[in-house]
Amino acid sequence: MTSEKAQDRGQQKRQMKSAARLYAVQALFQMEASGQTVEAVTREFETHRFGATYEEGEFAEGDVDHFRAVVGAAVNWQAKIDQMTDRALVAAWPIDRIDPVLRALFRAAGAELVDLPTPPKVAITEYVDVAKAFFPDGKEAKFVNAVLDHMAREAKPQAF
């Protein structure tokens, strides 16, 4: 295999993981908004979202294993992640008072920081990009960066 093909494959894997992170935030948001189970939401996303084509455009192909790992860890570790998020937020803004999309994003990112081998700086960069996708005109990306930096230093201090 040429090094160019290896680079293309590596780039494709990174893009699929990025798509999985975006889907994980959407799935966690949907679970909270609708009260659906993790099984129902993951099944729906894997069946109807990954690589699907709709009028508004084509959905990216996501890394199903990474999607499942992030959503599963976010659900399993939600109490710990929410406590870390609360500590990273200004005391006047507990997690239940922030935008539900941001809450889902912090839970997905927290799952990677608490339970997955993702390097913290990679997780922060990826989820700041997710924030930019959801809030292209806002200050949310800077807010997300600051909160995730705080959470990462608590979850994996050895990485800093």
TORDRENMAR-123419 format. One record per residue (C-alpha): x, y, z; residue in one letter. Coordinates in steps of 0.02 Angstrom, whole numbers, padded with zeros to 5 digits, always signed. Layout:
N
XYZA...
This chain:
160
+00000+00000+00000M+00067+00170-00045T+00088+00298+00092S-00041+00406+00000E-00171+00268+00015K-00128+00246+00198A-00149+00434+00224Q-00318+00431+00135D-00375+00285+00242R-00318+00374+00401G-00410+00532+00348Q-00567+00433+00311Q-00560+00349+00483K-00542+00520+00567R-00690+00588+00469Q-00796+00438+00518M-00752+00463+00702K-00795+00648+00686S-00964+00603+00610A-00992+00476+00750A-00962+00614+00879R-01089+00729+00795L-01215+00586+00790Y-01181+00544+00972A-01224+00723+01024V-01383+00715+00920Q-01430+00545+00994A-01401+00602+01174L-01505+00759+01140F-01644+00652+01065Q-01642+00532+01213M-01664+00675+01335E-01796+00765+01231A-01900+00611+01191S-01868+00495+01337G-01817+00355+01217Q-01700+00218+01277T-01519+00210+01225V-01557+00051+01127E-01699+00132+01028A-01600+00288+00986V-01440+00197+00936T-01540+00077+00827R-01629+00224+00742E-01465+00316+00709F-01377+00163+00642E-01525+00118+00531T-01582+00288+00470H-01442+00416+00490R-01272+00339+00454F-01238+00369+00269G-01420+00406+00228A-01472+00529+00093T-01616+00650+00120Y-01681+00805+00031E-01573+00917+00140E-01417+00820+00091G-01316+00666+00126E-01273+00614+00303F-01092+00564+00329A-01046+00385+00361E-01002+00370+00544G-00892+00251+00641D-01028+00142+00720V-00913+00069+00853D-00856+00241+00909H-01036+00304+00908F-01092+00159+01018R-00943+00181+01135A-00975+00368+01159V-01164+00352+01184V-01145+00201+01298G-01011+00283+01406A-01111+00445+01413A-01261+00350+01480V-01159+00240+01599N-01057+00384+01669W-01188+00522+01657Q-01191+00565+01843A-01001+00581+01852K-00994+00678+01687I-01133+00797+01742D-01041+00829+01907Q-00879+00866+01812M-00976+00982+01696T-01055+01071+01844D-00883+01100+01920R-00821+01170+01753A-00971+01286+01733L-00993+01447+01827V-01079+01408+01993A-01233+01507+01940A-01259+01394+01789W-01286+01212+01838P-01294+01090+01694I-01484+01080+01698D-01494+01266+01654R-01387+01261+01497I-01444+01230+01318D-01492+01046+01295P-01381+01031+01141V-01232+01090+01244L-01281+00972+01384R-01281+00826+01259A-01113+00885+01190L-01035+00893+01364F-01099+00718+01401R-01028+00647+01239A-00861+00734+01264A-00860+00685+01448G-00885+00504+01397A-00727+00511+01293E-00631+00597+01433L-00690+00479+01570V-00705+00310+01485D-00620+00305+01315L-00435+00313+01266P-00458+00472+01162T-00319+00597+01201P-00399+00746+01290P-00335+00874+01165K-00412+00773+01022V-00579+00762+01114A-00579+00949+01149I-00539+00994+00968T-00669+00874+00899E-00810+00933+01012Y-00768+01117+00984V-00793+01076+00799D-00960+00993+00841V-01011+01151+00936A-00966+01255+00782K-01078+01142+00676A-01227+01169+00792F-01192+01353+00831F-01101+01425+00678P-01129+01608+00726D-01116+01600+00914G-00989+01609+01054K-01031+01431+01106E-00871+01356+01032A-00762+01462+01148K-00874+01417+01295F-00863+01232+01250V-00674+01244+01235N-00658+01320+01410A-00776+01196+01493V-00698+01044+01408L-00522+01103+01451D-00575+01109+01635H-00659+00938+01623M-00509+00860+01535A-00387+00924+01667R-00497+00843+01800E-00524+00679+01707A-00347+00654+01639K-00226+00772+01729P-00078+00666+01673Q-00110+00721+01492A-00068+00903+01532F
